[in-house]
Amino acid sequence: MNKKILLLGLIITLVSVSVSLFSVRIFAKNLQPQVSEHSPPRARTSAPMAGFPSFEDAAERSINAVVHVKSEFLVRPRFYDDYFGFFDHFFGRPRQRSPQRVEGFGSGVVISSDGYIITNNHVIQGAETIHVTFNNRRTLPATIVGSDPSTDIALLKVDARNLDYLTFGNSDEVRVGQWVLAVGNPFNLNSTVTAGIVSAKARNINIISRHMGGSGPPIESFIQTDAAVNRGNSGGALVNLYGELIGINTAIASTSGVFTGYSFAVPANTARKVSEDLRTFGEVQRAFLGLLFAPMYQVSSIERHFNYSDGLRIERITPGGAVQLAGLREGDIMMAIDGRPINTGGDFFEIIGQLRPGETIELTYTRNGRTRTANVLLQDMDGGTAARVVYEW
């Protein structure tokens, strides 16, 4: 009797398992896309689930829109000049000082199908000839549309059509900790992709020189990442996982000249505004408020009078400048521009660097402990409020 019960139980168990396995197979089959007998065979890929971006997708979207930039310069080596200068001084015989040709390398980002390319100003500044090489090894000569040393951004143009290009993302929405890819040509290696995260925003590292010829003071508000960037990456793309351009790789923090952990990119919103200005007006339309400021965290507690550690205190105002005409005074503390907090010079310059003379901002500030707002009409460095057109490309 007991054997019959055990045998019956075993049969029931086997039937249950068989039914379960059959159900799982049917369920899994229904999840798979139906392929007709005329459909082409599917390649084996590691494609992500719909709606979820991946490194592979971002790299595939970006790599053909990032170019290698070769610049050729005509320079007189310092040693060569000093050597003959020594003999000229003693013998009075001027010698022929033959200049030497040198090459520089960097990267660039195609931003339109008809051949506009963003790169760094320091990659092409002073170049006699420029050539760009695409990922498919095609090489074309490039001309300089314009450059802006104050942001280290330059715009190039090649004679081509139907190029792969990157679309701009909104760099204001970049978050610390998000994944990013750096795409460029380090050490003259074509089409290299590295990954990292955003380490910080609005970094000012005092690397852009005031003597580079920019129309105004250097504007630094870098996106800091730990994606590996080296020589040759300058001017290349920093993209998010959707393949959108969120920055132009510009500099590294290093004592050896190679990557040691941090790299810096010009935010895409700044690069886009500068490139649009260069293309439309021939020069950057730079907005000024007419003031000097100091971050509140640098101001002593005795000078603060109020318990503020946020904001920027106005130290000096230009007579007839934008903020004076809007009613602000020295000692006022600027807290936000168009609702965006400003606590550092990087915050301030990133916002103002995206605006033009003639635009109006809402400036939130405090005076004697009371919060106020003012509408400020932005000016250029000469006090004007209209665009200055040099040429139209």
Secondary structure, DSSP 8 states (H G I E B T S, - for coil): -HHHHHHHHHHHHHHHHHHHHHHHHHHHHHHS----TTS----------TT---HHHHHHHHGGGEEEEEEEEEE--HHHHHHHHHHHHHH--------EEEEEEEEEEE-STT-EEEEEHHHHTT-SEEEEE-TTS-EEEEEEEEEETTTTEEEEE-S-SS-----B--GGG--TT-EEEEEE-GGG-SSEEEEEEEEEEEE--S-S-GGG--SSS----EEEE-S---TT-TT-EEE-TT--EEEEEEEEE-SSSS-SSEEEEEEHHHHHHHHHHHHHTSS----B--EEEEEGGGS-HHHH-S---SSEEEEEE-TT-HHHHTT--TT-EEEEETTEE--SHHHHHHHHTT--TT-EEEEEEEETTEEEEEEEE-B-TTS--S---S---
